[in-house]
Amino acid sequence: MDKIQRNSIVTLFHQIGFTDGSLLEDTFDDEPLTFRLGTGELAHGLELSLLGLQVGDEQTLDIGPDLAFGFTDDSLVQHIKRDEFNPDYSLVPGLIIEFSTPSGETLPGTILEVGEDEVKVDFNHPLASHTVRYRVKILHIENPDPMPETIN
């Protein structure tokens, strides 16, 4: 039976939340998630927790910030001029907005404070510095064919 390995395409149900039992995402009663390990779709520690699992396996793990979403970095808290925001936005603390980087990527930022002239925005991952509880049930595994050996 196939086991999850690096580069496996995995279909699974998953829940992610906090150790107090509160949930942030739950696909068990919805569509399962399919992704390829190693592409960065999941945090490194979440991917590591899947290695070696087989179809039908279920597990629940608590994963610390060092392997999940990292620790809070104070340099990622920025003050942005209020007039740089779309005037249609109702800026309130806790609101998460997608920002565009100069390279064209998008990055979520959480509004911390709204002042008259500036808005304080946290660009750390919203789960940074938290231990997360990750529960999975493996539904399907597709492993890529091994690379043929080359003849020298």
C-alpha positions in Angstrom: 0.0 0.0 0.0 1.3 3.5 -0.9 2.6 5.7 1.9 2.8 9.5 1.7 6.2 10.7 0.7 7.8 13.8 -0.7 6.0 14.9 -3.9 3.0 12.7 -3.2 -0.4 14.0 -4.4 -2.6 13.6 -1.3 -6.4 13.9 -0.9 -7.5 14.3 2.7 -10.1 15.7 5.0 -8.5 18.1 7.6 -9.3 20.3 10.5 -7.0 23.0 11.8 -7.6 24.9 14.9 -6.3 25.6 18.4 -5.5 23.3 21.3 -8.6 24.7 23.1 -10.7 22.9 20.5 -11.8 25.9 18.5 -11.7 25.3 14.7 -10.5 27.6 12.0 -11.0 25.3 9.0 -12.8 22.0 8.7 -13.3 20.0 5.5 -14.7 16.8 7.1 -18.2 17.7 6.1 -17.2 19.4 2.9 -15.0 18.8 -0.1 -11.6 17.2 0.7 -8.4 19.0 0.0 -6.0 17.7 -2.7 -2.4 19.0 -2.9 1.1 18.0 -3.7 3.5 17.7 -0.8 6.5 20.0 -1.1 5.0 22.9 -3.0 4.5 25.1 0.1 0.6 24.9 0.1 0.8 23.7 3.7 3.1 24.8 6.5 6.3 22.7 6.7 5.3 21.0 10.0 1.8 20.1 8.6 3.5 18.4 5.6 6.0 16.6 7.9 3.1 15.2 10.0 1.7 13.5 6.9 4.9 11.6 5.8 4.4 7.8 6.1 0.6 7.9 6.5 -1.5 5.5 4.3 -5.1 5.7 2.9 -7.5 5.4 5.8 -5.1 6.7 8.4 -6.4 9.3 10.8 -4.3 11.3 13.2 -4.5 14.4 15.4 -1.3 16.4 16.2 -0.5 19.5 18.1 2.2 21.4 16.1 4.2 24.2 17.6 4.9 27.6 15.9 8.4 26.5 15.0 7.0 23.9 12.6 3.6 25.4 11.8 3.3 29.1 11.0 6.4 30.5 12.7 6.8 33.1 15.4 5.6 36.7 15.4 8.2 39.0 13.8 7.8 42.6 15.0 9.4 43.9 11.8 6.3 42.7 9.9 4.1 45.2 11.8 3.9 48.3 9.5 2.3 51.7 9.7 0.6 52.6 6.4 -0.8 56.0 5.5 -4.6 55.9 5.7 -5.0 57.5 2.2 -3.3 54.5 0.6 -6.4 52.4 1.4 -9.5 52.1 -0.8 -11.9 54.7 0.7 -14.7 52.1 0.4 -13.0 49.9 3.0 -14.4 50.0 6.5 -11.1 49.7 8.3 -11.6 48.0 11.7 -9.1 46.1 13.9 -9.1 42.4 13.1 -10.0 42.9 9.5 -7.7 40.9 7.1 -7.0 42.5 3.8 -5.0 41.2 0.8 -2.1 43.5 -0.1 -0.2 43.4 -3.4 3.6 43.3 -3.1 5.8 45.1 -5.7 6.5 41.7 -7.3 2.8 41.1 -7.8 2.3 38.6 -5.1 -0.5 39.0 -2.6 0.0 39.0 1.2 -2.6 39.1 3.9 -2.4 41.8 6.5 -4.4 42.1 9.7 -5.5 45.6 10.7 -4.4 46.2 14.3 -5.2 49.9 14.8 -6.9 52.6 12.8 -5.7 56.1 13.3 -6.7 59.4 11.7 -3.6 59.4 9.5 -2.1 55.9 9.7 -3.3 52.3 9.9 -1.2 49.7 11.8 -1.1 46.5 9.9 0.4 43.1 10.9 1.8 41.1 8.0 2.7 38.1 10.2 0.6 34.9 9.5 -2.5 35.1 11.6 -1.5 31.8 13.2 2.1 32.9 14.0 3.2 32.1 17.5 0.3 29.7 18.0 0.4 25.9 18.6 -2.2 24.5 16.2 -4.1 21.2 16.3 -4.1 19.5 13.0 -6.4 16.5 12.4 -6.4 14.5 9.1 -8.0 11.5 7.4 -6.2 10.3 4.3 -8.5 9.5 1.4 -6.2 9.0 -1.6 -2.4 9.0 -2.3 -0.8 9.2 -5.7 2.9 8.8 -5.8 4.9 9.9 -8.8 6.8 7.2 -10.7 10.4 7.1 -9.6 12.9 8.6 -11.9 14.6 5.9 -14.1 18.2 5.3 -13.2 20.6 6.8 -15.7 23.3 4.7 -17.3 26.8 6.3 -17.3 
